[in-house]
Amino acid sequence: DAVLHTDMTKHMAMVGKMKCLLMKNGKDSETSVFGWEAMPYILHLADISNPAKHTSIAKQWTDRLFEENLNQGDEERELELPVHPMWNLTGTDKAANQVGFIKYVIQPSFEVLGMMIPTARDEINSIIESN
């Protein structure tokens, strides 16, 4: 079950669920959402966290993931399968792709984490901004 929480098709639902839990339980309470309800969200953030790491490490992971996605798209093309848009990166500008990923996926997700864990907000958001 935990592996399913790394599925990006469930990303927006997970962010929404955590925001609802925070509003329901009070976002100012550090203990408001902790427990098993928060664990799948934290696991998901760990899975997509490369832009939340220092630049040298984030760049290495971005390069690896970009290559993996290109290979996945190539395999789907060779098998004459529909190529998922995330794997159809031929001709894609890697830097622009990362900027969009950080702006629309990473920052909002880690802002929610920051509401849950204020020290995470203080330490991680500045790293994300610099990337």
C-alpha positions in Angstrom: 0.0 0.0 0.0 2.8 2.4 0.8 4.3 2.2 -2.7 1.0 3.4 -4.2 1.5 6.7 -2.4 4.5 7.4 -4.7 2.1 7.4 -7.7 2.1 11.0 -9.2 -1.5 10.5 -10.4 -2.5 10.6 -6.7 -0.4 13.7 -6.0 -3.1 16.4 -6.0 -5.5 14.3 -4.0 -2.8 13.7 -1.3 -2.0 17.4 -1.1 -5.7 18.3 -0.8 -6.2 15.6 1.8 -3.4 17.0 3.9 -4.6 20.5 3.6 -8.1 19.4 4.7 -6.7 17.5 7.7 -4.7 20.6 8.7 -7.7 22.9 8.5 -9.8 20.4 10.4 -7.3 19.8 13.1 -5.8 23.3 13.3 -2.7 24.0 11.2 -0.9 25.8 14.1 -0.7 22.7 16.2 2.5 20.7 15.5 0.7 17.5 16.6 -2.5 18.1 14.6 -1.8 15.8 11.7 0.9 13.5 12.9 0.4 9.9 12.9 -0.5 7.4 10.3 -2.6 9.9 8.3 0.5 11.9 7.6 2.9 9.0 6.8 1.7 8.4 3.2 2.1 12.1 2.4 5.6 12.2 3.9 6.6 9.1 2.0 5.3 10.7 -1.2 7.3 13.9 -0.5 10.4 11.8 0.1 9.9 10.2 -3.3 9.7 13.6 -5.2 12.2 15.4 -2.9 15.2 15.9 -5.2 14.4 19.6 -5.8 14.4 20.0 -2.0 18.0 18.9 -1.7 21.1 21.1 -2.1 21.7 22.1 -5.7 24.6 19.7 -6.4 22.6 16.7 -5.2 19.3 17.9 -6.8 21.0 18.3 -10.2 22.4 14.7 -10.0 19.0 13.3 -9.3 17.3 15.5 -11.9 19.7 14.2 -14.5 19.1 10.6 -13.5 15.3 10.9 -13.5 15.3 12.8 -16.8 17.3 10.0 -18.3 15.0 7.3 -16.8 12.0 9.1 -18.2 13.5 9.4 -21.7 14.3 5.7 -21.6 10.8 4.8 -20.5 9.3 6.9 -23.4 11.7 5.3 -25.9 10.6 1.8 -24.7 6.9 2.7 -25.0 7.5 4.1 -28.5 9.4 0.9 -29.5 6.5 -1.2 -28.3 4.1 1.0 -30.1 2.3 2.0 -26.9 1.0 5.4 -26.2 3.8 7.4 -24.7 2.9 9.0 -21.3 3.4 12.8 -21.5 5.8 12.6 -18.5 8.0 10.2 -20.5 7.7 12.0 -23.8 10.6 14.3 -23.1 12.3 14.3 -26.5 13.2 17.9 -27.3 12.1 19.0 -23.8 14.1 21.8 -22.1 15.2 20.2 -18.9 15.6 23.5 -17.0 12.2 24.7 -18.0 10.7 21.3 -17.1 12.3 21.5 -13.6 11.1 25.1 -13.0 7.6 24.0 -13.7 7.9 20.9 -11.5 9.3 23.0 -8.7 6.7 25.8 -9.0 3.6 23.7 -9.5 4.4 20.5 -7.6 7.2 20.8 -5.2 6.7 24.2 -3.6 3.0 23.8 -2.8 3.6 20.3 -1.5 6.4 21.3 0.8 4.4 24.4 2.0 1.9 21.9 3.3 4.7 20.0 5.0 5.9 23.3 6.5 2.5 23.8 8.0 2.8 20.4 9.6 6.4 20.7 10.6 7.6 24.3 11.0 11.3 23.4 11.1 10.9 21.7 7.7 9.4 25.0 6.4 12.4 27.0 7.7 15.1 24.6 6.5 13.7 23.2 3.2 11.8 26.1 1.6 15.0 28.2 1.1 16.7 25.2 -0.6 13.7 24.8 -2.9 13.8 28.5 -3.7 17.5 28.4 -4.6 17.0 25.5 -7.0 
